[in-house]
Amino acid sequence: MGSVQSILKWAHQAGAVGSYVLAKYPKREVRGNAIRESRALDADEIKKLLAWAKTNAPDRHDLYQFALLSGCRADECAAMTPASFDLTHKTVTIHSKDPRHSDRVDTVPLHPTLAKLVAGLAKGRPADHRLFTLPDHQAEQLRQDCTAAGIDNTGAISFHGLRHTFITQLAKAGVHPTITQKLARHRDIAMTLGYYTHWSTTDERGALEKI
C-alpha cells in the first residue's frame, strides 16, 4: 500500500495524473509485518544463550551480546566497524533506515560491556573492518542455538527478537519510556511501547505487589 501511495503521489506531482486519487483514504491501521511479532527472551534465557554461545560459538556470542545490549538490527550489526565507535566517550554511531526508508544516522551511548568487547574486536584492525560476521540464515541459526542452550524456541524467535529483548529489558529496568524510545531509535513512542515491549503475568503481579 505504501508503494502504491508513493508512486501515485509522484505521478500527481509530475503531472502524469490529474489528482492524487487516494488523498481521502487514510492509511490502514495494521499490526505490521512478522518482524514485529518476534518475542523477547527473558533474563534466564539470555543467560542460557550467552553461556552456551561463549563455549560453543564464540563469534556468535559476541554478536548476540552486541545485539542484546545495543538493540541493533541485523544489518546494523553487520555494518559495524571500528570507525562506528567513539570509545573515549563510549558512543556508537548507527547508520540505518527508518520506516520511511530515508537515510538516518544516530549516535547513542554504548553499554560499558560493549565498550570492552568492541575494543578487543577492533584492536589492530583497520577503521573499515567489519567486526561481526552474521550467519546466512540468522533466525534459523538463532533458533538452533536456543535449542542447544535449552531454550524453548516454539515461539517467534528471530534475530530481530534480540532487539525486542533489548527494549523490553530497558522497560523492565524502569527506564523512562522516552529514554527507551531514544535508545531504540524509534520515531514514534507507540512503536516502542506497542510492539517492542513485552510483559508477562509475572510482571503484572510484581507491579501490583508494589502498591
PyMOL CGO cylinders between C-alpha atoms (Angstrom):
from pymol import cmd
from pymol.cgo import CYLINDER

trace = [
    CYLINDER, 0.00, 0.00, 0.00, 2.84, 2.37, 0.83, 0.3, 1, 1, 1, 1, 1, 1,
    CYLINDER, 2.84, 2.37, 0.83, 4.42, 1.72, -2.56, 0.3, 1, 1, 1, 1, 1, 1,
    CYLINDER, 4.42, 1.72, -2.56, 1.14, 2.36, -4.39, 0.3, 1, 1, 1, 1, 1, 1,
    CYLINDER, 1.14, 2.36, -4.39, 0.62, 5.63, -2.49, 0.3, 1, 1, 1, 1, 1, 1,
    CYLINDER, 0.62, 5.63, -2.49, 4.18, 6.76, -3.19, 0.3, 1, 1, 1, 1, 1, 1,
    CYLINDER, 4.18, 6.76, -3.19, 4.01, 6.15, -6.94, 0.3, 1, 1, 1, 1, 1, 1,
    CYLINDER, 4.01, 6.15, -6.94, 0.61, 7.85, -7.24, 0.3, 1, 1, 1, 1, 1, 1,
    CYLINDER, 0.61, 7.85, -7.24, 1.88, 10.89, -5.31, 0.3, 1, 1, 1, 1, 1, 1,
    CYLINDER, 1.88, 10.89, -5.31, 4.90, 11.01, -7.60, 0.3, 1, 1, 1, 1, 1, 1,
    CYLINDER, 4.90, 11.01, -7.60, 2.70, 10.72, -10.71, 0.3, 1, 1, 1, 1, 1, 1,
    CYLINDER, 2.70, 10.72, -10.71, 0.49, 13.56, -9.46, 0.3, 1, 1, 1, 1, 1, 1,
    CYLINDER, 0.49, 13.56, -9.46, 3.46, 15.81, -8.68, 0.3, 1, 1, 1, 1, 1, 1,
    CYLINDER, 3.46, 15.81, -8.68, 4.97, 15.02, -12.08, 0.3, 1, 1, 1, 1, 1, 1,
    CYLINDER, 4.97, 15.02, -12.08, 1.73, 15.93, -13.83, 0.3, 1, 1, 1, 1, 1, 1,
    CYLINDER, 1.73, 15.93, -13.83, 1.15, 12.42, -15.14, 0.3, 1, 1, 1, 1, 1, 1,
    CYLINDER, 1.15, 12.42, -15.14, -2.25, 12.19, -13.41, 0.3, 1, 1, 1, 1, 1, 1,
    CYLINDER, -2.25, 12.19, -13.41, -4.72, 14.95, -12.67, 0.3, 1, 1, 1, 1, 1, 1,
    CYLINDER, -4.72, 14.95, -12.67, -5.13, 14.27, -8.95, 0.3, 1, 1, 1, 1, 1, 1,
    CYLINDER, -5.13, 14.27, -8.95, -3.90, 12.08, -6.14, 0.3, 1, 1, 1, 1, 1, 1,
    CYLINDER, -3.90, 12.08, -6.14, -6.86, 9.73, -6.02, 0.3, 1, 1, 1, 1, 1, 1,
    CYLINDER, -6.86, 9.73, -6.02, -6.01, 8.20, -2.63, 0.3, 1, 1, 1, 1, 1, 1,
    CYLINDER, -6.01, 8.20, -2.63, -5.92, 11.55, -0.79, 0.3, 1, 1, 1, 1, 1, 1,
    CYLINDER, -5.92, 11.55, -0.79, -9.21, 10.95, 1.03, 0.3, 1, 1, 1, 1, 1, 1,
    CYLINDER, -9.21, 10.95, 1.03, -8.31, 7.44, 2.16, 0.3, 1, 1, 1, 1, 1, 1,
    CYLINDER, -8.31, 7.44, 2.16, -6.36, 7.23, 5.45, 0.3, 1, 1, 1, 1, 1, 1,
    CYLINDER, -6.36, 7.23, 5.45, -3.63, 4.69, 5.92, 0.3, 1, 1, 1, 1, 1, 1,
    CYLINDER, -3.63, 4.69, 5.92, -4.92, 1.42, 7.31, 0.3, 1, 1, 1, 1, 1, 1,
    CYLINDER, -4.92, 1.42, 7.31, -4.15, 0.59, 10.92, 0.3, 1, 1, 1, 1, 1, 1,
    CYLINDER, -4.15, 0.59, 10.92, -2.29, -2.68, 10.58, 0.3, 1, 1, 1, 1, 1, 1,
    CYLINDER, -2.29, -2.68, 10.58, -0.33, -4.77, 13.01, 0.3, 1, 1, 1, 1, 1, 1,
    CYLINDER, -0.33, -4.77, 13.01, 2.72, -4.70, 10.79, 0.3, 1, 1, 1, 1, 1, 1,
    CYLINDER, 2.72, -4.70, 10.79, 4.89, -7.40, 9.33, 0.3, 1, 1, 1, 1, 1, 1,
    CYLINDER, 4.89, -7.40, 9.33, 6.07, -10.53, 11.05, 0.3, 1, 1, 1, 1, 1, 1,
    CYLINDER, 6.07, -10.53, 11.05, 9.32, -8.94, 12.17, 0.3, 1, 1, 1, 1, 1, 1,
    CYLINDER, 9.32, -8.94, 12.17, 7.35, -7.05, 14.83, 0.3, 1, 1, 1, 1, 1, 1,
    CYLINDER, 7.35, -7.05, 14.83, 5.87, -10.28, 16.13, 0.3, 1, 1, 1, 1, 1, 1,
    CYLINDER, 5.87, -10.28, 16.13, 9.21, -11.56, 17.39, 0.3, 1, 1, 1, 1, 1, 1,
    CYLINDER, 9.21, -11.56, 17.39, 9.22, -12.47, 21.05, 0.3, 1, 1, 1, 1, 1, 1,
    CYLINDER, 9.22, -12.47, 21.05, 11.65, -11.19, 23.64, 0.3, 1, 1, 1, 1, 1, 1,
    CYLINDER, 11.65, -11.19, 23.64, 13.90, -13.52, 25.60, 0.3, 1, 1, 1, 1, 1, 1,
    CYLINDER, 13.90, -13.52, 25.60, 13.59, -13.35, 29.37, 0.3, 1, 1, 1, 1, 1, 1,
    CYLINDER, 13.59, -13.35, 29.37, 16.55, -12.84, 31.70, 0.3, 1, 1, 1, 1, 1, 1,
    CYLINDER, 16.55, -12.84, 31.70, 17.09, -16.56, 32.27, 0.3, 1, 1, 1, 1, 1, 1,
    CYLINDER, 17.09, -16.56, 32.27, 17.00, -17.29, 28.53, 0.3, 1, 1, 1, 1, 1, 1,
    CYLINDER, 17.00, -17.29, 28.53, 19.53, -14.53, 27.87, 0.3, 1, 1, 1, 1, 1, 1,
    CYLINDER, 19.53, -14.53, 27.87, 21.95, -16.09, 30.35, 0.3, 1, 1, 1, 1, 1, 1,
    CYLINDER, 21.95, -16.09, 30.35, 21.47, -19.57, 28.85, 0.3, 1, 1, 1, 1, 1, 1,
    CYLINDER, 21.47, -19.57, 28.85, 22.02, -18.35, 25.28, 0.3, 1, 1, 1, 1, 1, 1,
    CYLINDER, 22.02, -18.35, 25.28, 25.15, -16.33, 26.08, 0.3, 1, 1, 1, 1, 1, 1,
    CYLINDER, 25.15, -16.33, 26.08, 26.62, -19.08, 28.28, 0.3, 1, 1, 1, 1, 1, 1,
    CYLINDER, 26.62, -19.08, 28.28, 26.12, -21.71, 25.57, 0.3, 1, 1, 1, 1, 1, 1,
    CYLINDER, 26.12, -21.71, 25.57, 27.43, -19.48, 22.78, 0.3, 1, 1, 1, 1, 1, 1,
    CYLINDER, 27.43, -19.48, 22.78, 30.52, -18.44, 24.75, 0.3, 1, 1, 1, 1, 1, 1,
    CYLINDER, 30.52, -18.44, 24.75, 31.60, -22.08, 24.92, 0.3, 1, 1, 1, 1, 1, 1,
    CYLINDER, 31.60, -22.08, 24.92, 30.34, -23.39, 21.59, 0.3, 1, 1, 1, 1, 1, 1,
    CYLINDER, 30.34, -23.39, 21.59, 30.20, -20.41, 19.20, 0.3, 1, 1, 1, 1, 1, 1,
    CYLINDER, 30.20, -20.41, 19.20, 32.40, -17.52, 20.43, 0.3, 1, 1, 1, 1, 1, 1,
    CYLINDER, 32.40, -17.52, 20.43, 31.85, -15.39, 17.32, 0.3, 1, 1, 1, 1, 1, 1,
    CYLINDER, 31.85, -15.39, 17.32, 28.09, -15.63, 17.67, 0.3, 1, 1, 1, 1, 1, 1,
    CYLINDER, 28.09, -15.63, 17.67, 28.40, -14.97, 21.41, 0.3, 1, 1, 1, 1, 1, 1,
    CYLINDER, 28.40, -14.97, 21.41, 29.96, -11.59, 20.62, 0.3, 1, 1, 1, 1, 1, 1,
    CYLINDER, 29.96, -11.59, 20.62, 27.29, -10.90, 18.01, 0.3, 1, 1, 1, 1, 1, 1,
    CYLINDER, 27.29, -10.90, 18.01, 24.40, -11.88, 20.30, 0.3, 1, 1, 1, 1, 1, 1,
    CYLINDER, 24.40, -11.88, 20.30, 25.81, -9.88, 23.20, 0.3, 1, 1, 1, 1, 1, 1,
    CYLINDER, 25.81, -9.88, 23.20, 26.22, -6.82, 20.98, 0.3, 1, 1, 1, 1, 1, 1,
    CYLINDER, 26.22, -6.82, 20.98, 22.65, -7.11, 19.67, 0.3, 1, 1, 1, 1, 1, 1,
    CYLINDER, 22.65, -7.11, 19.67, 21.22, -7.68, 23.15, 0.3, 1, 1, 1, 1, 1, 1,
    CYLINDER, 21.22, -7.68, 23.15, 22.99, -4.67, 24.68, 0.3, 1, 1, 1, 1, 1, 1,
    CYLINDER, 22.99, -4.67, 24.68, 22.66, -2.24, 21.76, 0.3, 1, 1, 1, 1, 1, 1,
    CYLINDER, 22.66, -2.24, 21.76, 19.30, -3.10, 20.20, 0.3, 1, 1, 1, 1, 1, 1,
    CYLINDER, 19.30, -3.10, 20.20, 20.87, -3.01, 16.74, 0.3, 1, 1, 1, 1, 1, 1,
    CYLINDER, 20.87, -3.01, 16.74, 19.13, -4.73, 13.85, 0.3, 1, 1, 1, 1, 1, 1,
    CYLINDER, 19.13, -4.73, 13.85, 20.91, -7.48, 11.90, 0.3, 1, 1, 1, 1, 1, 1,
    CYLINDER, 20.91, -7.48, 11.90, 22.01, -5.21, 9.04, 0.3, 1, 1, 1, 1, 1, 1,
    CYLINDER, 22.01, -5.21, 9.04, 23.21, -2.60, 11.53, 0.3, 1, 1, 1, 1, 1, 1,
    CYLINDER, 23.21, -2.60, 11.53, 25.30, -5.21, 13.37, 0.3, 1, 1, 1, 1, 1, 1,
    CYLINDER, 25.30, -5.21, 13.37, 26.76, -6.37, 10.07, 0.3, 1, 1, 1, 1, 1, 1,
    CYLINDER, 26.76, -6.37, 10.07, 27.78, -2.82, 9.18, 0.3, 1, 1, 1, 1, 1, 1,
    CYLINDER, 27.78, -2.82, 9.18, 29.70, -2.16, 12.42, 0.3, 1, 1, 1, 1, 1, 1,
    CYLINDER, 29.70, -2.16, 12.42, 33.36, -1.19, 12.01, 0.3, 1, 1, 1, 1, 1, 1,
    CYLINDER, 33.36, -1.19, 12.01, 35.91, 0.34, 14.40, 0.3, 1, 1, 1, 1, 1, 1,
    CYLINDER, 35.91, 0.34, 14.40, 35.03, 3.71, 12.85, 0.3, 1, 1, 1, 1, 1, 1,
    CYLINDER, 35.03, 3.71, 12.85, 31.45, 3.32, 14.15, 0.3, 1, 1, 1, 1, 1, 1,
    CYLINDER, 31.45, 3.32, 14.15, 32.62, 3.76, 17.74, 0.3, 1, 1, 1, 1, 1, 1,
    CYLINDER, 32.62, 3.76, 17.74, 34.00, 6.52, 19.92, 0.3, 1, 1, 1, 1, 1, 1,
    CYLINDER, 34.00, 6.52, 19.92, 35.45, 4.51, 22.77, 0.3, 1, 1, 1, 1, 1, 1,
    CYLINDER, 35.45, 4.51, 22.77, 36.68, 7.62, 24.57, 0.3, 1, 1, 1, 1, 1, 1,
    CYLINDER, 36.68, 7.62, 24.57, 33.12, 8.89, 25.00, 0.3, 1, 1, 1, 1, 1, 1,
    CYLINDER, 33.12, 8.89, 25.00, 31.59, 5.38, 24.81, 0.3, 1, 1, 1, 1, 1, 1,
    CYLINDER, 31.59, 5.38, 24.81, 29.20, 6.04, 21.92, 0.3, 1, 1, 1, 1, 1, 1,
    CYLINDER, 29.20, 6.04, 21.92, 28.25, 4.22, 18.74, 0.3, 1, 1, 1, 1, 1, 1,
    CYLINDER, 28.25, 4.22, 18.74, 27.09, 5.82, 15.51, 0.3, 1, 1, 1, 1, 1, 1,
    CYLINDER, 27.09, 5.82, 15.51, 24.48, 3.78, 13.68, 0.3, 1, 1, 1, 1, 1, 1,
    CYLINDER, 24.48, 3.78, 13.68, 23.57, 4.23, 10.03, 0.3, 1, 1, 1, 1, 1, 1,
    CYLINDER, 23.57, 4.23, 10.03, 20.12, 2.82, 9.43, 0.3, 1, 1, 1, 1, 1, 1,
    CYLINDER, 20.12, 2.82, 9.43, 16.90, 3.12, 7.50, 0.3, 1, 1, 1, 1, 1, 1,
    CYLINDER, 16.90, 3.12, 7.50, 13.83, 4.45, 9.23, 0.3, 1, 1, 1, 1, 1, 1,
    CYLINDER, 13.83, 4.45, 9.23, 10.33, 3.16, 8.31, 0.3, 1, 1, 1, 1, 1, 1,
    CYLINDER, 10.33, 3.16, 8.31, 10.12, 5.77, 5.56, 0.3, 1, 1, 1, 1, 1, 1,
    CYLINDER, 10.12, 5.77, 5.56, 13.35, 4.44, 4.02, 0.3, 1, 1, 1, 1, 1, 1,
    CYLINDER, 13.35, 4.44, 4.02, 15.33, 7.65, 4.34, 0.3, 1, 1, 1, 1, 1, 1,
    CYLINDER, 15.33, 7.65, 4.34, 18.94, 7.54, 5.44, 0.3, 1, 1, 1, 1, 1, 1,
    CYLINDER, 18.94, 7.54, 5.44, 19.28, 8.07, 9.16, 0.3, 1, 1, 1, 1, 1, 1,
    CYLINDER, 19.28, 8.07, 9.16, 22.27, 8.44, 11.44, 0.3, 1, 1, 1, 1, 1, 1,
    CYLINDER, 22.27, 8.44, 11.44, 22.04, 8.15, 15.24, 0.3, 1, 1, 1, 1, 1, 1,
    CYLINDER, 22.04, 8.15, 15.24, 24.76, 8.42, 17.86, 0.3, 1, 1, 1, 1, 1, 1,
    CYLINDER, 24.76, 8.42, 17.86, 23.80, 6.74, 21.12, 0.3, 1, 1, 1, 1, 1, 1,
    CYLINDER, 23.80, 6.74, 21.12, 25.59, 5.72, 24.33, 0.3, 1, 1, 1, 1, 1, 1,
    CYLINDER, 25.59, 5.72, 24.33, 27.40, 2.39, 24.34, 0.3, 1, 1, 1, 1, 1, 1,
    CYLINDER, 27.40, 2.39, 24.34, 26.90, -0.13, 27.14, 0.3, 1, 1, 1, 1, 1, 1,
    CYLINDER, 26.90, -0.13, 27.14, 30.12, -0.44, 29.23, 0.3, 1, 1, 1, 1, 1, 1,
    CYLINDER, 30.12, -0.44, 29.23, 30.30, -4.18, 28.49, 0.3, 1, 1, 1, 1, 1, 1,
    CYLINDER, 30.30, -4.18, 28.49, 30.19, -3.46, 24.77, 0.3, 1, 1, 1, 1, 1, 1,
    CYLINDER, 30.19, -3.46, 24.77, 32.92, -0.83, 25.04, 0.3, 1, 1, 1, 1, 1, 1,
    CYLINDER, 32.92, -0.83, 25.04, 35.26, -3.58, 26.29, 0.3, 1, 1, 1, 1, 1, 1,
    CYLINDER, 35.26, -3.58, 26.29, 34.02, -6.04, 23.67, 0.3, 1, 1, 1, 1, 1, 1,
    CYLINDER, 34.02, -6.04, 23.67, 34.49, -3.60, 20.79, 0.3, 1, 1, 1, 1, 1, 1,
    CYLINDER, 34.49, -3.60, 20.79, 37.93, -2.54, 22.00, 0.3, 1, 1, 1, 1, 1, 1,
    CYLINDER, 37.93, -2.54, 22.00, 39.04, -6.16, 21.82, 0.3, 1, 1, 1, 1, 1, 1,
    CYLINDER, 39.04, -6.16, 21.82, 37.48, -6.82, 18.41, 0.3, 1, 1, 1, 1, 1, 1,
    CYLINDER, 37.48, -6.82, 18.41, 38.83, -3.59, 16.91, 0.3, 1, 1, 1, 1, 1, 1,
    CYLINDER, 38.83, -3.59, 16.91, 42.37, -3.91, 18.22, 0.3, 1, 1, 1, 1, 1, 1,
    CYLINDER, 42.37, -3.91, 18.22, 44.81, -3.88, 15.31, 0.3, 1, 1, 1, 1, 1, 1,
    CYLINDER, 44.81, -3.88, 15.31, 42.00, -3.72, 12.74, 0.3, 1, 1, 1, 1, 1, 1,
    CYLINDER, 42.00, -3.72, 12.74, 41.62, -1.07, 10.03, 0.3, 1, 1, 1, 1, 1, 1,
    CYLINDER, 41.62, -1.07, 10.03, 38.87, 1.50, 10.54, 0.3, 1, 1, 1, 1, 1, 1,
    CYLINDER, 38.87, 1.50, 10.54, 36.65, -0.08, 7.86, 0.3, 1, 1, 1, 1, 1, 1,
    CYLINDER, 36.65, -0.08, 7.86, 36.98, -3.69, 9.09, 0.3, 1, 1, 1, 1, 1, 1,
    CYLINDER, 36.98, -3.69, 9.09, 33.62, -5.39, 9.71, 0.3, 1, 1, 1, 1, 1, 1,
    CYLINDER, 33.62, -5.39, 9.71, 33.55, -6.51, 13.34, 0.3, 1, 1, 1, 1, 1, 1,
    CYLINDER, 33.55, -6.51, 13.34, 30.76, -9.07, 13.07, 0.3, 1, 1, 1, 1, 1, 1,
    CYLINDER, 30.76, -9.07, 13.07, 30.00, -11.82, 10.58, 0.3, 1, 1, 1, 1, 1, 1,
    CYLINDER, 30.00, -11.82, 10.58, 26.32, -12.71, 10.51, 0.3, 1, 1, 1, 1, 1, 1,
    CYLINDER, 26.32, -12.71, 10.51, 25.13, -16.23, 9.64, 0.3, 1, 1, 1, 1, 1, 1,
    CYLINDER, 25.13, -16.23, 9.64, 23.45, -16.59, 6.25, 0.3, 1, 1, 1, 1, 1, 1,
    CYLINDER, 23.45, -16.59, 6.25, 20.18, -17.54, 7.94, 0.3, 1, 1, 1, 1, 1, 1,
    CYLINDER, 20.18, -17.54, 7.94, 20.19, -15.58, 11.18, 0.3, 1, 1, 1, 1, 1, 1,
    CYLINDER, 20.19, -15.58, 11.18, 16.78, -16.58, 12.51, 0.3, 1, 1, 1, 1, 1, 1,
    CYLINDER, 16.78, -16.58, 12.51, 17.32, -20.28, 11.82, 0.3, 1, 1, 1, 1, 1, 1,
    CYLINDER, 17.32, -20.28, 11.82, 20.78, -20.19, 13.38, 0.3, 1, 1, 1, 1, 1, 1,
    CYLINDER, 20.78, -20.19, 13.38, 19.48, -18.40, 16.47, 0.3, 1, 1, 1, 1, 1, 1,
    CYLINDER, 19.48, -18.40, 16.47, 16.68, -20.93, 16.89, 0.3, 1, 1, 1, 1, 1, 1,
    CYLINDER, 16.68, -20.93, 16.89, 19.19, -23.77, 16.63, 0.3, 1, 1, 1, 1, 1, 1,
    CYLINDER, 19.19, -23.77, 16.63, 21.43, -22.10, 19.20, 0.3, 1, 1, 1, 1, 1, 1,
    CYLINDER, 21.43, -22.10, 19.20, 18.47, -21.55, 21.52, 0.3, 1, 1, 1, 1, 1, 1,
    CYLINDER, 18.47, -21.55, 21.52, 17.52, -25.21, 21.28, 0.3, 1, 1, 1, 1, 1, 1,
    CYLINDER, 17.52, -25.21, 21.28, 21.09, -26.23, 22.04, 0.3, 1, 1, 1, 1, 1, 1,
    CYLINDER, 21.09, -26.23, 22.04, 21.09, -23.87, 25.02, 0.3, 1, 1, 1, 1, 1, 1,
    CYLINDER, 21.09, -23.87, 25.02, 17.91, -25.44, 26.43, 0.3, 1, 1, 1, 1, 1, 1,
    CYLINDER, 17.91, -25.44, 26.43, 15.59, -22.58, 25.45, 0.3, 1, 1, 1, 1, 1, 1,
    CYLINDER, 15.59, -22.58, 25.45, 12.07, -23.24, 24.19, 0.3, 1, 1, 1, 1, 1, 1,
    CYLINDER, 12.07, -23.24, 24.19, 12.07, -21.94, 20.62, 0.3, 1, 1, 1, 1, 1, 1,
    CYLINDER, 12.07, -21.94, 20.62, 8.46, -22.74, 19.76, 0.3, 1, 1, 1, 1, 1, 1,
    CYLINDER, 8.46, -22.74, 19.76, 7.60, -19.02, 19.88, 0.3, 1, 1, 1, 1, 1, 1,
    CYLINDER, 7.60, -19.02, 19.88, 8.52, -16.41, 17.30, 0.3, 1, 1, 1, 1, 1, 1,
    CYLINDER, 8.52, -16.41, 17.30, 12.27, -16.40, 17.98, 0.3, 1, 1, 1, 1, 1, 1,
    CYLINDER, 12.27, -16.40, 17.98, 14.23, -14.38, 15.45, 0.3, 1, 1, 1, 1, 1, 1,
    CYLINDER, 14.23, -14.38, 15.45, 17.36, -12.25, 15.33, 0.3, 1, 1, 1, 1, 1, 1,
    CYLINDER, 17.36, -12.25, 15.33, 15.11, -9.19, 15.44, 0.3, 1, 1, 1, 1, 1, 1,
    CYLINDER, 15.11, -9.19, 15.44, 13.77, -10.62, 18.69, 0.3, 1, 1, 1, 1, 1, 1,
    CYLINDER, 13.77, -10.62, 18.69, 17.09, -9.65, 20.28, 0.3, 1, 1, 1, 1, 1, 1,
    CYLINDER, 17.09, -9.65, 20.28, 16.10, -6.04, 19.60, 0.3, 1, 1, 1, 1, 1, 1,
    CYLINDER, 16.10, -6.04, 19.60, 12.73, -6.73, 21.25, 0.3, 1, 1, 1, 1, 1, 1,
    CYLINDER, 12.73, -6.73, 21.25, 14.66, -8.18, 24.18, 0.3, 1, 1, 1, 1, 1, 1,
    CYLINDER, 14.66, -8.18, 24.18, 16.86, -5.08, 24.49, 0.3, 1, 1, 1, 1, 1, 1,
    CYLINDER, 16.86, -5.08, 24.49, 13.84, -2.77, 24.57, 0.3, 1, 1, 1, 1, 1, 1,
    CYLINDER, 13.84, -2.77, 24.57, 11.89, -4.99, 26.97, 0.3, 1, 1, 1, 1, 1, 1,
    CYLINDER, 11.89, -4.99, 26.97, 14.84, -5.21, 29.37, 0.3, 1, 1, 1, 1, 1, 1,
    CYLINDER, 14.84, -5.21, 29.37, 15.05, -1.40, 29.43, 0.3, 1, 1, 1, 1, 1, 1,
    CYLINDER, 15.05, -1.40, 29.43, 11.34, -1.18, 30.24, 0.3, 1, 1, 1, 1, 1, 1,
    CYLINDER, 11.34, -1.18, 30.24, 11.58, -3.82, 32.98, 0.3, 1, 1, 1, 1, 1, 1,
    CYLINDER, 11.58, -3.82, 32.98, 14.53, -1.94, 34.48, 0.3, 1, 1, 1, 1, 1, 1,
    CYLINDER, 14.53, -1.94, 34.48, 12.23, 1.04, 34.97, 0.3, 1, 1, 1, 1, 1, 1,
    CYLINDER, 12.23, 1.04, 34.97, 13.81, 3.22, 32.28, 0.3, 1, 1, 1, 1, 1, 1,
    CYLINDER, 13.81, 3.22, 32.28, 11.54, 6.12, 31.33, 0.3, 1, 1, 1, 1, 1, 1,
    CYLINDER, 11.54, 6.12, 31.33, 9.61, 5.38, 28.09, 0.3, 1, 1, 1, 1, 1, 1,
    CYLINDER, 9.61, 5.38, 28.09, 11.05, 8.44, 26.34, 0.3, 1, 1, 1, 1, 1, 1,
    CYLINDER, 11.05, 8.44, 26.34, 14.61, 7.32, 27.08, 0.3, 1, 1, 1, 1, 1, 1,
    CYLINDER, 14.61, 7.32, 27.08, 13.75, 3.80, 25.92, 0.3, 1, 1, 1, 1, 1, 1,
    CYLINDER, 13.75, 3.80, 25.92, 12.38, 5.25, 22.69, 0.3, 1, 1, 1, 1, 1, 1,
    CYLINDER, 12.38, 5.25, 22.69, 15.57, 7.23, 22.12, 0.3, 1, 1, 1, 1, 1, 1,
    CYLINDER, 15.57, 7.23, 22.12, 17.79, 4.22, 22.75, 0.3, 1, 1, 1, 1, 1, 1,
    CYLINDER, 17.79, 4.22, 22.75, 15.58, 2.15, 20.45, 0.3, 1, 1, 1, 1, 1, 1,
    CYLINDER, 15.58, 2.15, 20.45, 15.85, 4.92, 17.83, 0.3, 1, 1, 1, 1, 1, 1,
    CYLINDER, 15.85, 4.92, 17.83, 12.12, 4.86, 17.12, 0.3, 1, 1, 1, 1, 1, 1,
    CYLINDER, 12.12, 4.86, 17.12, 10.44, 7.97, 15.74, 0.3, 1, 1, 1, 1, 1, 1,
    CYLINDER, 10.44, 7.97, 15.74, 7.14, 7.01, 17.37, 0.3, 1, 1, 1, 1, 1, 1,
    CYLINDER, 7.14, 7.01, 17.37, 6.91, 6.02, 21.03, 0.3, 1, 1, 1, 1, 1, 1,
    CYLINDER, 6.91, 6.02, 21.03, 3.80, 3.98, 20.19, 0.3, 1, 1, 1, 1, 1, 1,
    CYLINDER, 3.80, 3.98, 20.19, 6.10, 1.66, 18.23, 0.3, 1, 1, 1, 1, 1, 1,
    CYLINDER, 6.10, 1.66, 18.23, 8.37, 1.25, 21.25, 0.3, 1, 1, 1, 1, 1, 1,
    CYLINDER, 8.37, 1.25, 21.25, 5.58, 0.59, 23.73, 0.3, 1, 1, 1, 1, 1, 1,
    CYLINDER, 5.58, 0.59, 23.73, 3.07, -1.16, 21.48, 0.3, 1, 1, 1, 1, 1, 1,
    CYLINDER, 3.07, -1.16, 21.48, 5.23, -3.60, 19.52, 0.3, 1, 1, 1, 1, 1, 1,
    CYLINDER, 5.23, -3.60, 19.52, 8.62, -3.95, 21.17, 0.3, 1, 1, 1, 1, 1, 1,
    CYLINDER, 8.62, -3.95, 21.17, 7.88, -4.00, 24.91, 0.3, 1, 1, 1, 1, 1, 1,
    CYLINDER, 7.88, -4.00, 24.91, 6.73, -7.39, 26.16, 0.3, 1, 1, 1, 1, 1, 1,
    CYLINDER, 6.73, -7.39, 26.16, 5.18, -8.02, 29.57, 0.3, 1, 1, 1, 1, 1, 1,
    CYLINDER, 5.18, -8.02, 29.57, 4.16, -11.22, 31.30, 0.3, 1, 1, 1, 1, 1, 1,
    CYLINDER, 4.16, -11.22, 31.30, 1.67, -12.08, 34.02, 0.3, 1, 1, 1, 1, 1, 1,
    CYLINDER, 1.67, -12.08, 34.02, 4.60, -12.22, 36.44, 0.3, 1, 1, 1, 1, 1, 1,
    CYLINDER, 4.60, -12.22, 36.44, 5.43, -8.61, 35.60, 0.3, 1, 1, 1, 1, 1, 1,
    CYLINDER, 5.43, -8.61, 35.60, 1.83, -7.60, 36.21, 0.3, 1, 1, 1, 1, 1, 1,
    CYLINDER, 1.83, -7.60, 36.21, 1.74, -9.37, 39.58, 0.3, 1, 1, 1, 1, 1, 1,
    CYLINDER, 1.74, -9.37, 39.58, 5.02, -7.74, 40.54, 0.3, 1, 1, 1, 1, 1, 1,
    CYLINDER, 5.02, -7.74, 40.54, 3.56, -4.34, 39.72, 0.3, 1, 1, 1, 1, 1, 1,
    CYLINDER, 3.56, -4.34, 39.72, 0.52, -4.97, 41.93, 0.3, 1, 1, 1, 1, 1, 1,
    CYLINDER, 0.52, -4.97, 41.93, 2.72, -6.08, 44.81, 0.3, 1, 1, 1, 1, 1, 1,
    CYLINDER, 2.72, -6.08, 44.81, 4.41, -2.65, 44.79, 0.3, 1, 1, 1, 1, 1, 1,
    CYLINDER, 4.41, -2.65, 44.79, 1.14, -0.96, 45.78, 0.3, 1, 1, 1, 1, 1, 1,
]
cmd.load_cgo(trace, "trace")
